[in-house]
Amino acid sequence: MSELTPCNFCNLRRVRARVKKKGWKVTLRTGWRGGKDVYVHPPDVEIPKGQLADDHELREKYCGIWMMEIPSSCIC
Protein backbone atom coordinates (compact mmCIF):
# COMPACT_ATOMS: atom_id res chain seq x y z
CA MET A 1 0.00 0.00 0.00
CA SER A 2 1.25 3.48 -0.84
CA GLU A 3 2.16 5.87 1.95
CA LEU A 4 -0.42 8.31 0.58
CA THR A 5 -3.27 5.80 0.34
CA PRO A 6 -5.43 5.27 3.43
CA CYS A 7 -6.22 1.67 4.37
CA ASN A 8 -9.75 0.27 4.09
CA PHE A 9 -10.18 0.46 7.87
CA CYS A 10 -9.66 4.24 7.70
CA ASN A 11 -11.77 4.58 4.54
CA LEU A 12 -14.65 2.78 6.24
CA ARG A 13 -14.26 4.94 9.36
CA ARG A 14 -14.55 8.07 7.18
CA VAL A 15 -17.61 6.72 5.38
CA ARG A 16 -19.29 5.92 8.71
CA ALA A 17 -18.59 9.43 10.03
CA ARG A 18 -20.10 11.08 6.92
CA VAL A 19 -23.12 8.79 6.93
CA LYS A 20 -23.77 9.34 10.63
CA LYS A 21 -24.08 13.09 10.02
CA LYS A 22 -26.88 12.37 7.52
CA GLY A 23 -28.64 10.04 9.94
CA TRP A 24 -28.12 7.06 7.61
CA LYS A 25 -26.58 3.63 8.27
CA VAL A 26 -23.66 1.61 6.94
CA THR A 27 -24.17 -2.13 6.45
CA LEU A 28 -21.47 -4.59 5.41
CA ARG A 29 -22.37 -7.70 3.44
CA THR A 30 -20.33 -10.36 1.68
CA GLY A 31 -19.75 -9.30 -1.91
CA TRP A 32 -20.76 -11.53 -4.81
CA ARG A 33 -17.06 -11.98 -5.64
CA GLY A 34 -15.80 -12.12 -2.07
CA GLY A 35 -14.69 -9.10 -0.12
CA LYS A 36 -17.29 -6.78 1.38
CA ASP A 37 -20.02 -4.66 -0.15
CA VAL A 38 -20.53 -1.44 1.83
CA TYR A 39 -24.16 -0.32 1.74
CA VAL A 40 -25.07 3.26 2.69
CA HIS A 41 -28.79 3.57 3.31
CA PRO A 42 -31.54 5.29 5.32
CA PRO A 43 -32.37 3.62 8.66
CA ASP A 44 -35.80 2.48 7.41
CA VAL A 45 -34.26 0.39 4.58
CA GLU A 46 -33.43 -3.18 5.60
CA ILE A 47 -30.46 -4.78 3.84
CA PRO A 48 -30.95 -8.56 4.06
CA LYS A 49 -28.18 -10.83 5.30
CA GLY A 50 -26.30 -13.05 2.88
CA GLN A 51 -25.15 -12.41 -0.64
CA LEU A 52 -27.11 -9.93 -2.71
CA ALA A 53 -25.91 -10.87 -6.19
CA ASP A 54 -29.53 -11.35 -7.32
CA ASP A 55 -30.90 -8.17 -5.72
CA HIS A 56 -29.74 -5.67 -8.32
CA GLU A 57 -32.14 -2.93 -7.20
CA LEU A 58 -30.77 -2.71 -3.63
CA ARG A 59 -27.23 -3.11 -4.89
CA GLU A 60 -27.59 -0.36 -7.48
CA LYS A 61 -29.34 2.03 -5.13
CA TYR A 62 -27.37 1.60 -1.89
CA CYS A 63 -24.06 -0.21 -2.48
CA GLY A 64 -21.47 2.54 -2.40
CA ILE A 65 -18.17 0.71 -2.15
CA TRP A 66 -16.68 -2.74 -2.51
CA MET A 67 -13.63 -3.54 -0.37
CA MET A 68 -11.44 -6.58 -0.86
CA GLU A 69 -10.45 -6.72 2.80
CA ILE A 70 -11.19 -4.65 5.89
CA PRO A 71 -8.51 -5.00 8.56
CA SER A 72 -9.45 -4.97 12.25
CA SER A 73 -7.33 -1.86 12.87
CA CYS A 74 -5.50 0.85 10.93
CA ILE A 75 -2.53 -0.30 8.83
CA CYS A 76 -1.76 3.03 7.12
N, C-alpha and C positions, 0 to 999 in steps of 0.2 A: 504494500500500500504506500502511496506517495505521502510525503510529509505534509502536503497541502490538502490532502483529501481526508475528510472526517470519516471515521468508521461508521458502520451501520448502527451500532449502539447509540452513538451521538446523533446520527441522522434521525433515528426513531424518537429520541428524546426531544429533538427540535420539533418534529411533526406533532408529537403529543402536546407540547407547550402551545403551539399555534392553534391546534384543534380545541384545546381546553378553553381558550379565550372566546371561541365561537360558541361554546356550549355543546360541541359535538363529541363523538367518541372515536376511538381508534380500536379496531379489532384485527387481530392477527389470525390468519388461517393458512393451512398448508396449501402451497401453490400447486397448480396442475402439473408442473414440471419439477416439483421439489421446491425447496426454499420456502419463503413466506410471502403471502399476499398481505398487504397492509391496506385495510379498508378504513376510509374516513367517512363517517356517516352521522346523521342526526340521531339523537338518543331513542327516538321512537321507531327506528328501522332496526329490525332484527336480522343479523347476519348468521345464517345457520352454521352449525359445526360441520366439519368434514370438508372434502374437496368441493369446489364450486365450478368445476370445469364446464358443467352443463348449464349453469345459471348465468348466461351471458348478460342478462339485464342488470342484475346486481353487480356483476363484475365490471361492466362498462360504466355504470353510474357511480360506484363508490370505491372501486379498487384504485388507489392512488399510486402505489409503489409495489414493486416486487423486490425482495431482498434475498440473495442467495443464502446468507447466514447472518444471524444476529447474535453477536457474542453476549455473554452475561455481564460484561463490564467494558469500559472504554479501552480500546487498544490503539488509539491515535498516536 
